[in-house]
Structure formats: structure tokens, C-alpha cells
Amino acid sequence: MALNLSIKADVQDIARASQWLAHAGAQLGMPEAQVRRLDQCLDELLANVVHHGGALAAASDVHLTLAVSDAADLTREATLTVDDGGPPFDPTTHQTKALPEDLMDAEPGGLGIMMVREFSDRLAYHYENGRNRLDVTVSWAP
């Protein structure tokens, strides 16, 4: 079973997407810890679409899909798909910046993709028909 939501690529709809994810995750029987992991990813990904997607992203809806299934290794997994109309951007191959040596060297921003990679178990990206599609998967023991 999969649940869907379409939102605008704007800051106001990020909170609505987070609320939808919490409700959809509960409806699909996901553990709260896994919903929180996906929510961290969703927040970062939508912020990137809003702040870096430009006019292309703003001109079309962002489509979200959440699906839960059994994995081959007898675990359960949930995949959140984020589909947007922004310029092509593949977070699976994007080079992240190095962590600063200390707080004095730290600069704001630039760590979101690293965070998405840390909170997810698997990422899959493709660009087709003018749309980015990123699948973010988390898994857990039943």
C-alpha cells in the first residue's frame, strides 16, 4: 500500500508534508523511530527544493509517496519518494564538504545531503521527463 501527497514547493508546505508523513507512517504501521528518520530526510530534501530549485521547482507540485513493504532479508522497509520539477540534482553522487576541524571553522549550510545519507539506509535517484525522483528507504526488524 502507498500513500500520496502533493504540495507546493514553498516553505509553508514543508510543515504540512511533515504532518502527512507522521500520519501516513502510523497508518502504514511504521515504528516511530523510522518515521522520525524519514522526517529528517524529508525536511532537508524539501528545504533544498524550495531554496535551490528556483523557478522550475516553484512552477510545479512536489509529489510525495510513502510505501511500506517486506524486504528480501525478512526486514520491513519504508520508501519515501520525493518527486520535484527542479533542475537535475543527484544527491547520491553529490560531493559533500568535509566536516570542520573545530567550531571556529564551521560555516552554516552544506551538510544536509550528508545528513540524508546518514538517516537513510538506501537512496536511489533518477531524472526523467523534467523531474527529479529520489527514493529514500529505511528498514527495520519486524
Backbone as JSON, one array per atom type, in Angstrom:
{
  "sequence": "MALNLSIKADVQDIARASQWLAHAGAQLGMPEAQVRRLDQCLDELLANVVHHGGALAAASDVHLTLAVSDAADLTREATLTVDDGGPPFDPTTHQTKALPEDLMDAEPGGLGIMMVREFSDRLAYHYENGRNRLDVTVSWAP",
  "N": [[0.85, -1.18, 0.0], [0.5, 2.25, -0.74], [0.78, 5.66, 0.1], [-0.06, 9.0, -0.83], [0.87, 12.45, -1.41], [0.57, 15.73, -2.63], [2.31, 18.76, -2.79], [3.01, 22.29, -2.7], [6.05, 23.81, -3.79], [7.07, 25.37, -1.5], [7.92, 27.11, 1.56], [5.83, 27.06, 3.47], [4.47, 24.69, 2.99], [6.17, 22.68, 3.82], [5.88, 22.01, 6.54], [3.32, 20.93, 6.45], [3.8, 18.67, 4.91], [5.42, 17.21, 6.64], [3.62, 16.66, 8.72], [1.81, 15.08, 7.3], [3.5, 12.9, 6.72], [3.95, 11.81, 9.29], [1.34, 10.97, 9.96], [0.79, 9.23, 7.8], [2.85, 7.33, 8.09], [2.13, 6.19, 10.57], [-0.35, 5.11, 9.85], [0.5, 3.18, 8.05], [1.77, 1.44, 9.7], [4.4, 1.89, 10.59], [7.3, 1.96, 12.72], [7.79, 4.54, 15.16], [10.41, 5.58, 15.36], [11.49, 5.12, 12.83], [9.84, 6.66, 11.23], [10.59, 9.17, 12.18], [13.25, 9.24, 11.25], [12.83, 9.3, 8.46], [11.43, 11.69, 8.36], [13.37, 13.59, 9.07], [14.98, 13.43, 6.79], [13.09, 14.16, 4.82], [12.48, 16.82, 5.54], [14.95, 18.12, 5.07], [15.32, 17.56, 2.31], [13.07, 18.81, 1.14], [13.55, 21.45, 1.91], [15.83, 21.92, 0.38], [14.73, 21.72, -2.21], [12.97, 23.91, -2.17], [14.73, 26.1, -1.62], [16.81, 25.89, -3.48], [15.79, 25.03, -5.88], [14.68, 26.91, -7.56], [12.85, 28.7, -10.14], [11.91, 26.63, -11.73], [11.28, 24.52, -9.94], [9.37, 25.81, -8.37], [7.31, 26.11, -10.15], [5.89, 23.78, -10.37], [4.12, 21.11, -8.69], [5.33, 19.31, -5.8], [5.6, 15.92, -5.48], [4.85, 13.44, -3.16], [5.37, 10.18, -1.98], [4.7, 7.46, 0.12], [5.59, 4.24, 0.9], [5.3, 1.01, 2.32], [6.91, -2.1, 2.75], [7.76, -5.64, 2.66], [11.08, -6.66, 2.95], [13.69, -8.46, 1.17], [15.36, -9.71, 2.99], [13.83, -10.44, 5.16], [13.25, -8.23, 6.7], [11.41, -5.19, 7.35], [10.61, -2.44, 5.25], [10.46, 1.04, 4.5], [9.75, 3.29, 1.94], [10.21, 6.53, 0.99], [9.29, 8.63, -1.52], [10.39, 11.44, -3.2], [9.43, 13.69, -5.5], [10.19, 16.11, -7.76], [10.05, 19.16, -9.75], [12.37, 20.62, -10.16], [15.7, 21.77, -11.25], [17.95, 19.24, -12.56], [19.36, 17.27, -10.01], [21.43, 15.19, -8.32], [21.56, 13.72, -5.36], [22.84, 11.44, -4.57], [25.3, 11.23, -5.73], [26.46, 13.63, -5.31], [29.13, 15.57, -4.16], [29.94, 15.97, -0.84], [30.85, 18.53, 1.52], [33.81, 18.6, 3.55], [33.79, 17.84, 7.05], [34.17, 20.4, 9.5], [37.23, 21.12, 11.27], [37.08, 22.28, 13.81], [34.76, 24.22, 15.81], [35.2, 26.9, 15.22], [35.9, 26.89, 12.58], [33.61, 26.2, 11.31], [30.95, 26.61, 8.99], [27.71, 27.85, 8.16], [25.24, 25.65, 6.72], [25.27, 23.29, 3.93], [25.57, 20.68, 4.88], [23.39, 19.1, 4.69], [22.85, 17.07, 2.72], [24.65, 15.14, 3.53], [23.51, 14.52, 5.98], [21.05, 13.4, 5.14], [22.0, 11.1, 3.9], [23.04, 9.8, 6.14], [20.75, 9.32, 7.76], [19.21, 7.64, 6.21], [18.8, 4.28, 4.9], [19.12, 3.54, 2.33], [19.49, 5.14, -0.81], [18.07, 6.16, -3.89], [18.24, 7.57, -7.06], [16.81, 9.2, -9.9], [16.42, 11.04, -12.97], [13.87, 12.13, -14.95], [11.78, 13.01, -17.66], [11.87, 15.77, -17.05], [11.83, 15.81, -14.28], [13.02, 15.36, -10.96], [13.57, 12.43, -9.11], [13.73, 11.0, -6.06], [14.27, 8.25, -4.09], [14.02, 7.42, -0.78], [14.98, 5.18, 1.55], [14.26, 3.4, 4.52], [14.88, 0.82, 6.9], [13.8, -1.88, 9.09], [13.74, -4.31, 11.76], [11.07, -6.63, 12.02]],
  "CA": [[0.0, 0.0, 0.0], [1.24, 3.5, -0.81], [0.01, 6.88, 0.36], [0.49, 10.09, -1.64], [0.55, 13.85, -1.12], [1.19, 16.74, -3.5], [2.43, 20.05, -2.12], [3.71, 23.34, -3.43], [7.46, 23.94, -3.42], [7.26, 26.57, -0.69], [8.23, 26.86, 2.97], [4.62, 26.77, 4.22], [4.02, 23.31, 2.79], [7.09, 21.72, 4.43], [5.25, 21.53, 7.78], [2.19, 20.07, 6.06], [4.37, 17.4, 4.46], [5.88, 16.51, 7.84], [2.41, 16.15, 9.39], [1.32, 13.98, 6.48], [4.39, 11.76, 6.89], [3.68, 11.21, 10.6], [0.05, 10.29, 9.86], [0.91, 8.13, 6.83], [3.69, 6.32, 8.71], [1.32, 5.48, 11.57], [-1.37, 4.36, 9.12], [1.15, 2.04, 7.42], [2.36, 0.59, 10.74], [5.84, 2.12, 10.77], [7.76, 2.38, 14.04], [8.0, 5.99, 15.24], [11.82, 5.91, 15.1], [11.71, 5.12, 11.38], [9.14, 7.84, 10.72], [11.44, 10.32, 12.5], [14.38, 9.22, 10.33], [12.36, 9.79, 7.16], [11.05, 13.09, 8.51], [14.61, 14.38, 8.99], [15.34, 13.45, 5.37], [12.08, 14.93, 4.1], [12.67, 18.24, 5.85], [16.14, 18.59, 4.36], [15.11, 17.49, 0.87], [12.13, 19.85, 0.73], [14.25, 22.73, 2.05], [16.69, 22.06, -0.8], [13.88, 22.01, -3.37], [12.46, 25.29, -2.02], [15.78, 27.12, -1.63], [17.74, 25.75, -4.6], [15.1, 24.57, -7.09], [14.37, 28.04, -8.42], [11.56, 28.85, -10.8], [11.44, 25.33, -12.22], [10.65, 23.8, -8.83], [8.2, 26.56, -7.93], [6.27, 26.05, -11.17], [5.14, 22.52, -10.34], [3.97, 20.5, -7.38], [6.23, 18.25, -5.33], [4.79, 14.73, -5.2], [5.42, 12.58, -2.13], [4.76, 8.85, -1.86], [5.24, 6.61, 1.17], [5.18, 2.84, 0.74], [5.94, 0.07, 3.24], [6.89, -3.45, 2.19], [8.68, -6.61, 3.23], [12.33, -6.75, 2.18], [14.13, -9.83, 0.88], [16.04, -10.3, 4.15], [12.82, -10.57, 6.22], [13.01, -6.98, 7.42], [10.41, -4.31, 6.74], [11.21, -1.2, 4.8], [9.59, 2.11, 4.02], [10.4, 4.15, 0.95], [9.62, 7.84, 0.75], [9.7, 9.16, -2.81], [10.24, 12.89, -3.37], [9.44, 13.91, -6.95], [10.04, 17.56, -7.94], [10.33, 19.67, -11.09], [13.54, 21.49, -10.17], [16.78, 21.35, -12.13], [18.51, 17.94, -12.17], [20.31, 17.24, -8.89], [21.55, 13.83, -7.81], [22.22, 13.75, -4.05], [23.59, 10.2, -4.33], [26.65, 11.4, -6.25], [26.94, 14.97, -4.95], [30.26, 15.58, -3.23], [29.67, 16.78, 0.34], [32.06, 19.17, 2.02], [34.4, 17.96, 4.73], [33.41, 18.39, 8.35], [35.2, 21.32, 10.0], [38.11, 20.63, 12.34], [36.53, 22.76, 15.07], [33.61, 25.11, 15.67], [35.64, 28.17, 14.63], [35.98, 26.71, 11.12], [32.3, 25.8, 10.8], [30.13, 27.56, 8.24], [26.34, 27.32, 8.06], [24.79, 25.02, 5.49], [26.12, 22.36, 3.21], [25.67, 19.36, 5.48], [22.09, 18.44, 4.57], [22.93, 15.82, 1.96], [25.33, 14.2, 4.41], [22.52, 14.1, 6.97], [20.11, 12.5, 4.47], [22.7, 9.83, 3.73], [23.18, 9.16, 7.45], [19.45, 8.91, 8.29], [18.58, 6.64, 5.35], [19.53, 3.04, 4.66], [19.38, 3.43, 0.89], [18.99, 6.24, -1.66], [18.08, 5.88, -5.33], [17.85, 8.79, -7.78], [16.83, 9.31, -11.35], [15.82, 12.24, -13.55], [13.13, 11.72, -16.14], [10.68, 13.9, -18.07], [11.98, 17.06, -16.38], [11.57, 15.7, -12.84], [13.89, 14.61, -10.06], [12.87, 11.45, -8.27], [14.62, 10.42, -5.08], [13.68, 7.27, -3.17], [14.73, 7.36, 0.49], [14.48, 3.96, 2.19], [14.71, 3.0, 5.86], [14.42, -0.54, 7.18], [13.79, -2.26, 10.49], [13.32, -5.69, 12.04], [9.64, -6.63, 12.43]],
  "C": [[0.89, 1.23, 0.0], [0.29, 4.65, -0.58], [0.72, 8.04, -0.33], [0.04, 11.45, -1.12], [1.25, 14.71, -2.16], [1.17, 18.07, -2.75], [3.07, 21.05, -3.07], [5.16, 23.37, -2.96], [7.66, 25.26, -2.7], [7.39, 26.2, 0.79], [6.99, 26.46, 3.76], [4.19, 25.31, 4.1], [4.98, 22.26, 3.38], [6.49, 21.15, 5.71], [4.08, 20.61, 7.48], [2.68, 18.7, 5.62], [4.84, 16.57, 5.66], [4.7, 15.91, 8.61], [1.84, 14.97, 8.62], [2.17, 12.73, 6.69], [4.13, 11.05, 8.22], [2.38, 10.41, 10.56], [0.15, 9.06, 8.95], [1.76, 6.99, 7.42], [2.93, 5.51, 9.74], [0.29, 4.6, 10.88], [-0.78, 3.1, 8.48], [1.89, 1.15, 8.41], [3.85, 0.74, 10.94], [6.17, 2.43, 12.22], [8.06, 3.89, 14.04], [9.44, 6.39, 14.92], [12.11, 5.99, 13.61], [11.0, 6.3, 10.72], [10.0, 9.08, 10.99], [12.65, 10.39, 11.57], [13.97, 9.78, 8.95], [11.98, 11.26, 7.23], [12.27, 14.01, 8.46], [15.04, 14.52, 7.53], [14.38, 14.33, 4.58], [12.26, 16.42, 4.31], [13.85, 18.82, 5.08], [15.92, 18.61, 2.86], [14.15, 18.58, 0.39], [12.74, 21.24, 0.87], [15.15, 22.97, 0.84], [15.87, 22.38, -2.05], [13.43, 23.47, -3.33], [13.56, 26.32, -2.24], [16.72, 27.05, -2.83], [17.07, 25.36, -5.91], [14.71, 25.66, -8.04], [12.98, 28.01, -9.02], [11.02, 27.52, -11.31], [10.72, 24.56, -11.13], [9.36, 24.49, -8.4], [7.03, 26.43, -8.9], [5.46, 24.77, -11.14], [5.09, 21.98, -8.92], [5.11, 19.53, -7.09], [5.32, 17.09, -4.95], [5.54, 13.84, -4.22], [4.65, 11.27, -2.1], [5.47, 8.11, -0.74], [4.68, 5.21, 0.99], [5.97, 1.99, 1.72], [5.82, -1.32, 2.65], [7.83, -4.35, 2.97], [9.91, -6.66, 2.32], [12.74, -8.21, 2.04], [14.76, -10.51, 2.1], [15.14, -10.4, 5.39], [12.69, -9.36, 7.12], [11.85, -6.27, 6.76], [11.14, -3.07, 6.27], [10.13, -0.24, 4.32], [10.39, 2.96, 3.05], [9.56, 5.4, 0.77], [10.18, 8.34, -0.57], [9.38, 10.65, -2.85], [10.46, 13.16, -4.85], [9.19, 15.4, -7.18], [10.47, 17.97, -9.34], [11.51, 20.61, -11.17], [14.6, 21.02, -11.15], [17.36, 20.02, -11.67], [19.52, 18.1, -11.03], [20.29, 15.85, -8.27], [22.28, 13.83, -6.47], [23.02, 12.48, -3.76], [25.03, 10.31, -4.81], [27.25, 12.75, -5.88], [28.05, 14.88, -3.91], [29.91, 16.5, -2.05], [30.97, 17.4, 0.83], [32.54, 18.45, 3.28], [33.9, 18.62, 6.0], [34.52, 19.31, 8.85], [36.0, 20.68, 11.14], [37.58, 21.04, 13.71], [35.42, 23.77, 14.78], [34.0, 26.44, 15.02], [35.7, 28.09, 13.1], [34.63, 26.4, 10.49], [31.61, 26.95, 10.08], [28.73, 26.98, 8.13], [26.08, 26.68, 6.71], [25.76, 24.0, 4.94], [26.22, 20.96, 3.78], [24.39, 18.54, 5.33], [22.13, 17.12, 3.83], [23.62, 14.75, 2.79], [24.35, 13.65, 5.45], [21.51, 13.12, 6.35], [20.75, 11.13, 4.28], [22.81, 9.07, 5.06], [21.85, 8.61, 7.97], [18.77, 7.83, 7.45], [19.43, 5.38, 5.28], [19.89, 2.88, 3.19], [18.76, 4.64, 0.19], [19.07, 5.79, -3.11], [17.53, 7.11, -6.04], [17.76, 8.53, -9.27], [16.08, 10.57, -11.77], [15.16, 11.83, -14.85], [11.99, 12.69, -16.39], [10.68, 15.21, -17.29], [11.74, 17.01, -14.88], [12.65, 14.89, -12.15], [13.04, 13.63, -9.29], [13.91, 10.81, -7.36], [13.82, 9.5, -4.16], [14.59, 7.18, -1.95], [14.15, 6.18, 1.26], [15.11, 3.78, 3.56], [14.17, 1.6, 6.11], [14.52, -0.83, 8.68], [13.37, -3.73, 10.61], [11.86, -5.67, 12.5], [9.45, -7.0, 13.9]]
}
